[in-house]
Amino acid sequence: MSGIQVSGLLANSAFDWKSVVDQLVAADGIPIKKLTAEKDKNTQKVEALAAINTALAELQDAAQAIRADSVFDARTVSSDAASTTWRSSSVTGAALGSYAFDVTQLATQAQLRGAADIGLGFNTTDDVSGLTLANLPTATAISAGTFTVNGQQVTIALTDSLQDVFDAIAAATGASVTASYSSATDKITLTSSAGELVLGSGTDSSNFLAALKLANNGTATTTSSATLGAVKTAAALASANLRTAITAVDGNGDGSFSVNGVSVAFNVNDDTLAAVISRINAAGAGVTAAYDSANDRFVLTNQATGDTGIAVSESAGGLLAALGLTAGAGGTLVHGNNAQFTVNGGATLTSSSNTLVAAVHGITGLSVTVNTETAQTLQVESDTATMQSAIDSFLEKFNAVQDLIEASTKITVTGASVATSVLSDNREVQSWARQLRSIAFDAVSGVTGDISRLDHLGIDFDFTTGHLTVKDSGELATALGDTPDDVKSLFLTPTTGLVPQFYSYLTNVMSADRTQQSNLGRANTRLDQQIAQIQARLDQEREQLTQSFIRMLDAQSLAQSQNTYITNAFFRDRSNN
């Protein structure tokens, strides 16, 4: 007897129950694979639609750029002059044509020139022994060093008096050259008893001669070319060496004046002439103030050109009078000029500015800045390069949309084999490409010229690829150069023009595209929910099967133990008998 067998029990303890559970669960999980595949396909569709939406937006931007940038109003201006410094400052929308400008007078700025010699002279007497070089009220500060008189060097220091310098000149030249100062004229005179007086050399290190306005004249005597005393721009007004005292101030030294109605304040004890100049220039009075050191005078210059006056006012005894700017103090208005020119031989036109604008010359959109009194012919032409660039960009983006829709929806048949694309079943997307081609192909109504279709510009479809392409570049160049307004009408006629049509249709298409993406996204959300539900059931099924097999194994183990016990007991009883 080989042993007792327990009917119905698994004798093979190596039974792979886990593999059985996996197979059973996998069989029940087949729907998840189908749902996941559907979700992946939806995701691919969303990605394809998003790419198409981006391409549609770029096409819309290219169409909008034609409208927003006014490309068909772009112009270029050229001059017949071989070399010109004239500059066109604004030519957008200018009337095409040839315009002969003859500028006979440029616009200049008006000036209010103060009286000359507003500074006190060196001295009230001819005695200059008490005047040191460092303190002389010259327009240009004197520098120490050497200067040359009749070939002899004269060395000076800033601590020297003016008389010391006169004595040094006499000593260096053996008394053949004498120097003197006249308080009546506020000038210095040098006289040579040895013939022609020769001043200066290339090795001079002091500017004494130039600062005192002494120069050669080919004779034995030279006198300062202008009065020597000047105002001190870096000193407080009260001590600025002004010939006329400033009395229209209060007890603190505060006063004011106005230029073109703009008030400017000052303090005679604290403010320098340089500070007052800066204050005027920053006041917004439309003038620039400056000190003319050569003539020892103050000048106000209009910032704008043209024959426009400069108005100043103050109380009697004010700063402007001391500066010689008021009428009673010798101030003189030097009128500015208006520009004068003709166009195409017409009547003389005037402009207060050298920038000649349409309001003056009557040529729509043209503005040119002139700076020479010459005759030049300006040629205003269409900026065909800018127009061509905008059209090329539009065609490029149009073709990119067509290519992307074609790649996403095409069905390829090779023999008995049929290959589809991610959006092959989407008839709506396919219709987008067809409608865009229809808009591009159809005639535009309501245009103002003879150009009502793209093929009137030499642009047509390449029937091999379906692309819009420039088939006749000469026809396009002629239209852009000669009739830009007709091209503009084709693209920009309200409602019916190519740009409004494309923009409106693309807005709707992009909205439909986003709606499809949203619908697919919601579909994927529902698929995720179904997958999660099925997965939960599978997890529960796996748990139940696992527990059943564990109980089965426990029962098998118990049966095996009982079988062993019975067998052992049986053989033990037989052995005892």
C-alpha positions in Angstrom: 0.0 0.0 0.0 1.5 3.3 -1.1 -0.4 5.5 1.3 -3.8 6.9 1.9 -4.9 9.7 -0.7 -7.4 12.4 0.4 -9.9 12.9 -2.4 -10.2 16.5 -3.8 -7.1 18.0 -2.2 -4.2 19.6 -4.1 -1.2 17.3 -3.5 1.2 19.6 -5.3 2.1 22.4 -2.9 4.0 24.2 -5.6 0.8 25.4 -7.3 1.4 29.1 -8.6 -1.8 30.6 -7.5 -0.4 34.2 -7.7 0.0 33.8 -11.5 -3.6 32.7 -11.7 -4.8 35.8 -9.9 -2.7 38.1 -12.2 -4.2 36.4 -15.2 -7.7 36.7 -14.0 -7.3 40.4 -13.0 -5.5 41.1 -16.3 -8.4 39.6 -18.3 -10.9 41.8 -16.4 -8.6 44.9 -16.9 -8.8 44.8 -20.7 -11.3 47.8 -20.7 -8.7 50.0 -19.0 -6.3 49.4 -21.9 -9.0 50.5 -24.3 -9.9 53.6 -22.3 -6.2 54.5 -21.9 -5.7 54.2 -25.7 -8.7 56.4 -26.2 -7.3 59.0 -23.7 -3.9 58.9 -25.4 -5.5 59.6 -28.8 -7.5 62.5 -27.3 -4.3 63.9 -25.9 -2.6 63.7 -29.3 -5.6 65.5 -30.8 -5.4 68.2 -28.2 -1.7 68.7 -29.0 -2.4 68.8 -32.7 -5.2 71.3 -32.2 -3.0 73.5 -30.0 -0.3 73.6 -32.6 -2.9 74.5 -35.3 -4.2 77.2 -32.9 -0.7 78.7 -32.5 -0.3 78.8 -36.3 -3.7 80.4 -36.8 -2.7 83.1 -34.2 0.5 83.8 -36.1 -1.4 84.1 -39.3 -3.8 86.5 -37.6 -0.9 88.5 -36.3 0.6 88.7 -39.7 -2.7 90.0 -41.1 -3.1 92.5 -38.3 0.4 93.8 -38.8 -0.5 94.9 -42.3 -3.3 97.0 -40.8 -1.6 98.2 -37.6 1.7 99.2 -39.1 0.2 101.1 -42.0 2.7 99.4 -44.3 1.0 100.6 -47.5 1.5 104.2 -46.4 5.2 103.7 -46.0 7.3 105.9 -48.2 10.9 106.6 -49.0 12.4 110.0 -49.9 15.5 110.4 -52.0 17.3 113.5 -53.2 18.8 114.2 -56.6 21.8 115.8 -54.8 24.9 113.7 -55.0 25.4 114.4 -51.3 22.8 115.9 -49.1 22.5 116.8 -45.4 18.7 117.4 -45.7 16.7 114.9 -43.6 13.2 113.7 -44.1 11.7 113.5 -40.6 8.3 112.0 -41.4 7.0 110.6 -44.7 4.2 108.2 -43.7 1.4 108.5 -46.2 3.1 111.2 -48.2 1.7 111.9 -51.7 3.8 110.1 -54.3 5.7 112.4 -56.7 8.7 114.5 -57.5 9.1 117.8 -55.6 11.7 120.5 -56.4 12.5 122.5 -53.3 14.5 125.7 -53.7 15.6 127.0 -50.3 16.7 130.7 -50.6 16.8 131.5 -46.8 17.2 129.3 -43.7 15.4 130.1 -40.5 17.5 131.6 -37.8 17.0 132.4 -34.1 16.3 135.8 -32.8 18.6 137.3 -30.2 18.4 139.9 -27.6 21.9 141.3 -27.4 22.8 143.4 -24.4 25.0 146.4 -24.6 28.8 145.8 -24.8 31.3 146.6 -22.1 28.9 146.1 -19.2 31.9 145.5 -16.9 33.9 148.3 -15.2 37.3 149.2 -16.6 40.5 148.1 -14.9 40.9 151.4 -13.0 39.5 154.9 -12.7 43.0 156.4 -13.2 45.9 155.6 -15.5 48.0 154.4 -12.4 48.0 150.6 -12.4 50.6 150.0 -9.8 47.9 148.8 -7.4 46.4 146.2 -9.8 47.7 142.7 -9.4 47.4 140.3 -12.3 45.5 137.7 -10.2 42.7 140.2 -9.5 42.4 141.9 -12.9 38.7 141.7 -14.1 39.6 140.3 -17.5 37.2 138.1 -19.5 40.0 135.4 -19.5 42.1 134.8 -16.4 45.8 135.6 -16.9 48.3 132.7 -16.5 51.8 133.1 -15.1 54.8 132.3 -17.3 56.6 134.0 -20.1 55.6 136.0 -23.2 57.7 137.6 -26.0 58.1 141.2 -27.0 60.4 142.0 -30.0 62.1 138.7 -29.5 62.7 139.2 -25.7 61.1 137.0 -23.1 59.2 138.7 -20.3 58.5 136.6 -17.2 55.5 137.4 -15.0 53.9 136.1 -11.8 50.2 136.4 -10.7 51.4 138.5 -7.7 52.9 141.1 -10.0 51.1 144.4 -10.5 50.2 145.5 -14.0 52.8 148.3 -13.6 55.4 145.6 -12.7 54.7 143.9 -16.0 55.0 147.2 -17.9 58.4 147.7 -16.2 59.5 144.2 -17.1 58.7 144.8 -20.8 60.8 147.9 -20.8 63.7 146.1 -19.0 63.6 143.1 -21.3 63.6 145.3 -24.5 66.2 147.8 -23.2 63.4 150.5 -22.9 62.7 150.3 -26.6 59.2 149.1 -25.9 56.9 151.0 -23.5 53.5 150.1 -22.1 50.7 152.3 -20.7 47.1 152.0 -19.6 44.4 154.5 -20.4 41.5 154.7 -18.0 39.5 156.7 -20.5 39.5 153.9 -23.0 40.2 151.0 -20.7 42.9 149.8 -23.0 46.7 149.1 -23.0 49.0 150.5 -25.6 52.5 149.1 -26.5 54.9 151.4 -28.5 58.2 150.4 -30.0 60.9 153.0 -30.7 62.9 150.4 -32.6 60.5 149.9 -35.6 57.8 147.3 -36.0 56.5 145.8 -32.8 56.5 142.0 -32.9 54.6 140.2 -30.2 54.6 136.5 -29.1 56.5 133.3 -30.0 55.8 129.6 -30.2 57.4 129.1 -26.8 55.2 131.5 -24.8 53.7 129.9 -21.7 51.6 132.9 -20.5 48.5 134.1 -22.2 49.1 137.7 -21.1 49.0 139.2 -24.6 45.8 137.4 -25.6 44.0 138.1 -22.3 44.7 141.8 -22.7 43.7 141.7 -26.4 47.1 142.7 -27.8 48.1 141.5 -31.2 50.5 142.4 -34.1 49.4 144.8 -36.7 52.6 145.5 -38.7 53.3 148.9 -37.1 55.3 150.1 -34.1 52.2 150.6 -31.9 49.4 148.3 -30.9 46.4 148.9 -28.6 44.0 146.4 -27.0 41.3 145.6 -29.6 38.5 146.1 -27.1 38.0 147.4 -23.6 39.6 145.1 -21.0 37.4 145.3 -18.0 34.8 142.5 -17.9 32.2 141.1 -15.5 33.2 138.3 -13.2 30.8 135.5 -13.9 32.0 133.4 -10.9 31.7 136.3 -8.4 28.5 137.3 -6.5 26.5 139.8 -8.5 27.2 142.5 -6.0 30.9 142.2 -6.7 30.8 141.0 -10.3 32.4 144.3 -11.6 29.2 145.4 -13.2 29.4 149.0 -14.5 25.8 149.6 -13.4 24.7 148.9 -9.8 21.7 146.6 -9.1 19.3 148.6 -6.9 15.9 146.9 -7.4 16.4 144.4 -4.5 15.0 144.2 -1.0 16.9 144.4 2.2 18.1 140.8 1.8 19.4 141.4 -1.7 16.5 139.5 -3.3 15.2 140.6 -6.7 13.6 139.1 -9.8 12.9 139.7 -13.5 10.9 137.9 -16.2 11.8 136.6 -19.6 8.9 135.8 -21.9 6.6 136.0 -18.9 8.6 133.5 -16.9 9.9 134.9 -13.5 13.5 134.3 -12.5 14.6 135.1 -8.9 18.1 136.1 -7.8 20.1 137.3 -4.8 22.8 139.9 -5.4 24.9 138.7 -2.4 24.7 134.9 -3.0 24.1 134.3 -6.7 26.8 134.5 -9.4 26.2 135.6 -13.0 26.9 131.9 -14.0 24.2 130.8 -11.6 21.7 133.3 -13.1 22.5 132.1 -16.6 21.8 128.5 -15.6 18.6 129.5 -13.9 17.3 131.3 -17.0 18.2 128.3 -19.2 16.3 126.0 -16.8 13.3 128.2 -16.4 11.4 127.1 -19.5 11.3 130.6 -21.0 12.2 129.4 -24.5 15.6 131.1 -24.5 19.2 130.3 -24.0 21.3 132.8 -22.0 25.0 133.2 -22.5 27.8 135.6 -21.7 29.8 136.9 -24.7 33.3 137.5 -23.1 34.8 138.9 -26.3 32.3 141.8 -26.3 31.7 141.8 -22.5 27.9 141.5 -23.0 25.0 139.3 -22.2 22.9 137.6 -24.9 19.5 135.8 -24.9 18.9 133.6 -27.9 15.5 132.1 -28.8 15.5 128.3 -28.7 13.1 128.2 -31.7 13.9 129.7 -35.0 11.9 132.3 -36.8 11.2 136.0 -36.5 9.9 135.8 -32.9 10.6 138.5 -30.3 12.0 138.1 -26.8 10.2 140.0 -24.0 12.0 141.0 -20.8 10.7 143.1 -17.9 11.8 144.2 -14.4 11.6 147.0 -12.0 13.8 150.1 -12.5 17.4 149.5 -11.4 17.1 145.7 -11.9 19.7 143.1 -13.0 18.6 143.1 -16.7 19.4 146.8 -16.9 22.8 146.2 -15.4 23.4 143.5 -18.0 22.4 146.0 -20.7 19.4 143.9 -21.9 16.6 146.4 -21.4 15.8 148.9 -24.2 16.9 151.8 -22.1 20.2 150.1 -21.3 21.1 149.4 -24.9 19.5 146.0 -25.4 18.9 145.3 -29.1 16.6 142.7 -30.6 18.3 141.0 -33.6 15.4 139.5 -35.5 15.5 135.9 -36.6 14.8 134.9 -40.1 12.0 132.7 -41.4 12.9 130.0 -43.9 12.0 131.0 -47.5 11.6 128.4 -50.2 9.6 127.4 -53.3 8.2 124.0 -54.4 8.1 123.1 -58.1 8.7 126.7 -59.0 5.6 128.0 -57.2 5.2 131.1 -55.0 7.7 131.8 -52.2 6.7 130.0 -49.0 7.8 130.8 -45.5 8.4 128.7 -42.4 9.5 129.7 -38.9 11.3 126.4 -38.7 13.8 124.7 -40.9 11.7 121.6 -40.7 9.3 122.2 -43.6 6.0 120.4 -42.9 2.9 119.7 -44.9 1.0 122.5 -43.3 3.5 124.9 -44.9 4.3 123.3 -48.3 1.0 121.5 -48.8 2.4 118.0 -49.7 0.5 115.5 -47.6 2.7 113.5 -45.2 6.0 115.0 -46.2 8.3 116.7 -43.7 11.8 117.6 -44.5 14.5 119.3 -42.5 16.8 121.6 -44.5 20.1 123.1 -43.4 21.5 124.5 -46.7 20.3 127.2 -49.0 20.3 125.0 -52.1 17.8 123.6 -54.6 17.1 119.8 -54.5 14.5 117.6 -56.0 12.9 115.1 -53.6 11.4 111.9 -54.9 8.7 110.5 -52.7 8.2 106.8 -53.5 6.4 103.8 -52.1 8.5 101.8 -49.6 8.1 98.6 -51.5 10.6 96.7 -49.3 8.4 97.3 -46.2 5.2 96.3 -48.1 6.9 93.3 -49.7 8.1 92.1 -46.3 4.6 92.4 -44.7 3.0 90.4 -47.6 5.8 87.8 -47.5 5.2 87.3 -43.8 1.4 86.9 -44.4 2.0 84.3 -47.2 4.5 82.4 -45.0 2.1 82.2 -42.1 -0.8 81.2 -44.4 1.2 78.4 -46.0 2.3 77.2 -42.5 -1.4 76.8 -41.4 -2.2 74.9 -44.6 0.8 72.6 -44.1 -0.1 71.9 -40.5 -3.7 71.1 -41.2 -2.7 68.9 -44.1 -0.2 67.0 -42.0 -2.8 66.6 -39.2 -5.7 65.4 -41.3 -4.3 63.6 -44.3 -5.2 60.0 -45.2 -2.5 58.1 -47.2 -3.5 55.1 -49.3 -0.6 52.9 -50.5 -2.0 49.9 -52.3 -4.3 48.1 -49.9 -2.8 50.0 -47.0 -4.5 53.1 -45.5 -2.6 55.4 -43.1 -4.5 58.0 -41.1 -3.3 61.1 -39.1 -4.3 62.2 -35.7 -7.2 64.5 -37.0 -8.1 62.5 -40.1 -11.7 62.1 -38.8 -12.1 65.8 -38.0 -14.0 67.3 -40.9 -14.3 70.7 -39.2 -10.5 71.2 -39.1 -10.4 70.2 -42.8 -13.0 72.8 -43.5 -10.8 75.5 -41.9 -8.1 75.1 -44.5 -10.6 75.1 -47.4 -12.3 78.3 -46.1 -9.0 80.1 -45.7 -8.1 79.2 -49.3 -11.5 80.4 -50.4 -11.0 83.8 -48.7 -7.6 84.1 -50.3 -8.9 83.2 -53.8 -12.1 85.1 -54.0 -12.5 88.7 -55.3 -12.8 91.5 -52.7 -15.8 93.7 -53.1 -15.9 97.4 -52.4 -12.3 98.2 -53.4 -11.5 101.7 -54.6 -9.0 100.6 -57.4 -8.6 98.0 -60.0 -6.9 95.4 -57.7 -9.6 93.2 -56.3 -7.9 89.8 -56.1 -4.5 88.5 -55.0 -3.8 87.2 -58.5 -3.9 90.9 -59.6 -0.7 91.2 -57.6 0.9 88.2 -59.3 0.1 86.0 -56.2 -1.7 82.7 -56.8 -1.9 79.1 -55.5 0.8 76.6 -56.3 -1.5 73.7 -57.1 1.3 71.2 -56.3 1.6 72.2 -52.6 -1.5 74.3 -52.2 0.7 77.2 -51.1 0.1 80.9 -51.9 3.2 82.1 -53.8 4.4 85.1 -55.8 4.2 83.9 -59.3 4.9 87.2 -61.0 7.3 89.3 -58.9 7.3 92.1 -61.5 3.6 92.5 -61.4 3.7 92.7 -57.6 6.6 95.3 -57.6 4.7 97.5 -60.1 1.5 97.4 -58.0 3.4 98.2 -54.8 5.4 101.0 -56.4 2.8 102.7 -58.6 -0.6 102.0 -57.0 0.0 101.3 -53.2 -3.4 102.8 -52.4 -5.1 100.1 -54.6 -3.1 97.4 -52.8 -4.1 99.0 -49.5 -7.8 98.8 -50.5 -7.5 95.1 -51.4 -6.1 94.3 -48.0 -7.8 96.9 -45.7 -11.2 97.8 -47.1 -13.4 97.7 -44.0 -15.3 94.4 -43.6 -14.6 93.0 -47.1 -10.8 93.5 -47.4 -8.6 90.5 -47.0 -7.3 91.6 -43.6 -10.8 92.1 -42.0 -12.0 88.9 -43.5 -9.1 86.8 -42.4 -9.0 88.4 -38.9 -12.8 87.8 -38.4 -12.7 84.2 -39.7 -9.5 83.3 -37.8 -11.0 84.7 -34.5 -14.0 82.3 -35.0 -11.8 79.4 -36.0 -9.4 79.8 -33.0 -12.4 79.9 -30.7 -13.7 76.6 -32.3 -10.3 75.1 -32.0 -10.1 76.0 -28.3 -13.7 74.6 -27.8 -12.6 71.3 -29.4 -9.5 71.2 -27.1 -11.8 71.8 -24.1 -14.2 69.1 -25.1 -11.4 66.6 -25.5 -10.1 67.6 -22.1 -13.4 67.0 -20.5 -13.6 63.7 -22.3 -10.3 62.7 -20.9 -11.5 63.7 -17.4 -14.4 61.3 -17.8 -12.1 58.6 -19.1 -9.9 59.1 -16.1 -12.9 58.6 -13.9 -13.9 55.4 -15.7 -10.4 54.1 -15.5 -10.3 54.9 -11.7 -13.6 53.1 -11.2 -12.5 49.9 -13.1 -9.1 50.0 -11.3 -10.9 50.1 -7.9 -13.0 47.0 -8.9 -9.9 45.2 -10.1 -8.1 46.0 -6.9 -11.1 44.6 -4.9 -11.2 41.5 -7.2 -7.5 40.9 -6.7 -8.0 41.1 -2.9 -10.9 38.6 -3.0 -9.1 36.1 -5.2 -6.0 36.4 -3.0 -8.0 35.7 0.1 -9.7 32.7 -1.5 -6.5 31.1 -2.6 -5.0 31.7 0.9 -8.0 29.9 2.5 -7.6 27.1 -0.1 -4.0 26.7 0.8 -4.8 26.7 4.5 -7.4 23.9 3.9 -4.9 22.0 1.8 -2.3 22.3 4.6 -4.8 21.0 7.2 -5.9 18.1 4.9 -2.3 17.1 4.4 -1.7 17.1 8.2 -4.8 15.0 8.8 -3.8 12.6 6.0 -0.4 12.2 7.5 -1.8 11.5 11.0 -4.3 8.9 9.7 -1.6 7.1 7.6 0.8 7.0 10.6 -1.9 5.7 12.9 -2.9 3.0 10.4 0.6 1.6 10.0 1.3 1.8 13.8 -1.8 -0.4 14.5 -0.8 -3.0 11.9 2.7 -3.1 13.4 1.4 -3.8 16.9 -0.7 -6.7 15.6 
